[in-house]
Structures are given as C-alpha cells and as structure tokens.
Amino acid sequence: MSNIVLAQAAEAATNINPGLAAIGYGLGAIGPGVGVGLIWAAVINGTARQPEAQGQLQGIAWISFVLVEVLALIGLVVYFIASAA
C-alpha cells in the first residue's frame, strides 16, 4: 500500500505547473541576489577599513561569489526540470 502512495506522490511531484516552477525559481533567486550584495558590501567595507588587505579580501569574495552563484544556477536547472515535465 505504501508503494502505491509513494508512486502517486512521485507522479504528482513531476506534474508541477510551469507557472509554479517560475515562482519557485524567482523566490530561489532572491537568496543569491542578497548574498552577492552582502559579499561585495563586506569587501568594500573591509577595503575602506584596511586598504592593504584588498587583495586578500577580493580573493575570498570571488570564491564566495562563485559559490553563491552556483546556488542560483542549481535553481535554474531545477526550474527547467520542473517546467519540462
């Protein structure tokens, strides 16, 4: 009986409305957008306080930027998977 319920739940999960997928991606893109703003705000603030650390701060910022943007790209992939079903 539980296998039937799981199969029905899996089928329902793949039949997502493309409009809902777009809303989900839009909400998922807010986080990386805020994250990128916070990263570069911290770099600007740190450089203003300690200019000699600019190189190190920018290196850390670029790595953090890439990690945050990967989250946005994963959200985009999930959107295409959900809207193609």
N, C-alpha and C positions, 0 to 999 in steps of 0.2 A: 504494500500500500504506500509506503513512504517513497518507493522508487517512482511511483506514478506522480506523486505530489512534487518531487524534485524535478521530474521531466516537465511537468506543467510550468513550474517556476522558471526553469531554464528557457522554455519556449516563450514565456511572457517577457523575460528579460531581453530576448533578442528582437522582439517586436516593439521596439521603442519608437515613439513618434519622432521624426526628424526635427520637429519644432522643439520638442523637449531636449533633444540632444544639443541643439544650438543654444538653448537657455543654459544647459549644464556647462557647455564649453565657455559661454560668456561669464558665468559665475566662477568657473575654474581659472579663467584668465585674470581675474581681479587679483588673486593672490600673488602671482608672479609680477604683475604690474606694480603692486605696492612694494614687493620685495626689492625690485630693481631700484625703485625710488629711494628706499631706505639704504640700500648698499651705497649708492653714489652720494647720498646726503652725508653718510658717515665718512666717505673718503674726502669730501670737500671739507667737512668739519675737522677731520684729523689733519689734513694738509694745512688748514688755517692755523691750527694749534701748534703743529710741529712740522714745518716745511721740509726738514731734512729726511723725514720718513715717507715722503711722497711715493718714491719708487716701490717700497715695500707695500704700502697701502694699496697702490694701484694693482700690484700683482695679486694680492689677496682679493681685491674687488673683482678682477676679471674672472678669477676662478669661481667666486661666489655667483657672479652674473651668469656664467655658463650653467652652473648647477640649477639656478632658479629658472633659467630659460628652458632647460630640459623638462622641467615640470609642465611648462606651457606647451611644449611640443608633445608630451605624452597626452595632455588633454586634447590636443588637436587630433592625434591619432585615434583616441577613444571616440571623439566626435564622429570621425569618418567611419569607424567601425559600427557605431550605433546608428548612424543615418543610412548606411548601406543595407542594413538588414530589412 
